[in-house]
Amino acid sequence: MNKNEGVADETGLQAKLRESERRFQALADHAPVGIFETDADGNCTFVNEKWCSLAGMTSDAAHGRGWVAAVHPGDRQKVYEWYAAAKAGREFAADYRFRTPEGKVSWLKGSARALRKDGGQITGYIGTVTDITERMLSEQATNDLAQKLQLVTDALPALISYVDASAHYRFNNRAYIDWFGHRADDIQGKHMRDVLGGEAFTRVEPYVNAALSGQHVQFEAEVPYEAGGKRDIRADYVPHVLPTGRVAGFYALISDVTQHKEAEKHALMLLREVNHRAKNILAVVQAIARQTVQNEDAEKFSARLAALGASQELLVEHDWRGVDLNGLIRSQLGHFDHLLGSRIVSTGQPLLLSPAAAQTLGMALHELATNAAKYGALSIPSGTVRITWALEGVNPARRFVMRWTEQFGPEVQAPRRTGFGHIVITDIAEQGLDADVHLEYATAGIEWILNASATAVLAPKK
């Protein structure tokens, strides 16, 4: 090899080295983490752009011992430990803070290791810093929230707990702990079966499984607890669903309603007695009506009183809190029981009617059914009746719309004169529910449509 060839080779190697360094610089500057390198004495020889951004200083300012100024004074001793760890051959990792000249503080996860020659001699150190500020602030916020949650829930009389996906307790308020007569350590981290007792857990296990499948569960049950005996509880299990869709556990809100249930049983006994007396009064009214009016009118009067009594009985069964609309339809059309589901079809979402709405709609349904049986679709074998209802719109303008539609019956003609039944399905329904009532005597069959404000029809939510 001549001299010129040797010079050319050396020039080529230097060019490759500069290209390699350029690529490394470009790669480092586009890395999502801060990268630094020091000599064997801890003097900075290289930092990338991300490191400079986090530290709030230039690479020139960081060189030598300048990088120390970026470390929060309270964390510098912790960072110095990387030197001893790396020198001993241990990889160093720690969470610490940077503080910029403007006072901005960021949390970092730093790691470093030693660079060695083939003989093991340390030539320097290389490491990274990752911005974990958001995570640290989130953890701090979570800890603060947990403390506030404990303070707030401890002040509440209800039993509150959080159960993870494996049915182990992760949080309990003071009332929950005291109710079971345990220490907090006796519940925290324990499986529900170990705290409630085997028989009690078996009783609530279906609801636990439902909550852990993502369902919001509300129930009342008599639960035989191992420590406190049989207790009536009202429980609300709310699933904790992560953004990924996975159920991490559920929140439990439990109230001891044992005394309330006992009071309810007593009140129900009294209410049944009142209902029995009311039925006796209705029987007396019926007897008087039969003796004072003509036979045909007496039958109608008796049927209407019976329909009113049926609505009242449903109200009593529900402690006058409301009546299920499906149940009201079955009670008023009970004498057509053999036609329900075939020639008489009702369709609509489950709704709880207010007491006033139950009485008004009950009377209207009775009159419509009576008319259908005498003159309309139910007077011949081919006729059908379809009852539908729905809630339309949104609050506060949500409407309750109910339809009674007859088909395949005899040809319909508008009556020449109307009686009390017509008043019940039109005037009384409109006045009782502040509703709009449309009654059409179509050739194919009668259609009755009631449109009322949902607040006038539905029982108020408790």
Phi, psi and omega in degrees: 000128178274175185297318182297321179294322178295319178295320180296318179297316181296319178297320178295319178296318179296321179295318178295322179295316179296322179294320178296318178296321179296317179295318179299317180297317180296318179295316181296319182291339179259004179288146181282357180237158175284139180235136178224159176217139178232168173276187185294340180263005179087012177275129184293133176242344180200137169220146178268179185296323180297319178298315180299320179297318180290323184277339182073031178216162180280166178294326178296320180292333182280338184298155184069230178263009182297332181299335182300327182297337179283339183278134178303133182308326182286348184244003186294321180298322179296319182290325180299338181295339180296329182296312180293320181294313181294323180295326180277000178090007179265141175283134185256138175212135180200156174263129178208178187244147166257146173229121181283164176304333178278356178095002178288130182250133175228147180266139182229152167251113183252147176216151181206155174212161184278147171258131186230152170284175179301329181277358178098354181289133181285128178254346181167193183221146176229144182201177180226156172229131181245132181287115179241023183303313182299318180294317181295318178295322178295318179296319179296317178297321179295317179296317178297318180295321180297319178294317179295319179300318179297317180296316182292312183291331177293337180274354182265146180282340182287156178273119184236134178210164173235130183241132182279182186294343178259017177066033174253140180290134176240346178204140175214139175274173185299320181298322180296315181295314182294324183297324179274351179070027180252168166276157181304321181293339180283346182248316185303125178082356181272153176288148182303322181300321182290334182269314184282329189101152186301313184293320179293319180295321177300324180294321184261355185303319178301324180287324176298313180297322179295317179296320181285351173267000176105006181268140172278117189247131172233133181202161171237140182201155171265118188245126180274086181288146181294323184269318188254003181078193182286129179223143173272127181233155170242119188238148177228111179255117182250117183292144175261100184258123180284161178304334179284350183097350180283139178272115183274343182162202176207154176264136181242128174241116188234136176239137176276110184248026183301311180294322179297319179296320178297320177294323178297318180299319179294316180296322179296322177298316179294321182294322177296325177294319177296319179297319178298317180293323180295320178297322178297320179296318179298322179297321178295317180298319179298317181298318179295319181298320181296330184271346187244351179233170180293157188303315183295315179294325180296322179295318178295317181298317179296319180296321181291321176296321179295320178296319178295321178295324179295318178296320181294323180295321176297320179296319180295319179299332180254022177055032178061022176275338181154175182226135175292130185298319177300317178296322178297317179298315180297323182289322182281336179252024183302327180285354172250030185305325182288348181258346182295130181091347178242284179272339175244114183239130178241136184221131177167163181288154178299127179224143176254116183274151173290159179305316181296317179294322180298318180291317181294311180291326178300315178295319180296316179298320179298314182293319178297318180294319179297316179295320179296324181289328183271318188233344190252215190297331182274004180273348177228156187298334185275347187285151179226158176231132177239123179248121180229154175208157181197158171260128183239142181084188181233160179298147002271006184262017183294140184241149173257122181238125180235138181233138170242113185236125178254142180217158173060024175263191177294159179300134186261138172231144179297137181293148178288328176221152182246152180242203184295325179300319178297321179296321181296315186277350179244283187298311182294319178297317180295314182288319183293329184240009183050051190247166169257127181242129177244123179237117182240127177266071179288154182300323183286341181153160181292142171231125180241124182235126176246129181233113185223160174298136181299328180292335179278345186251320187275147175291140180295144179285140178274000000 
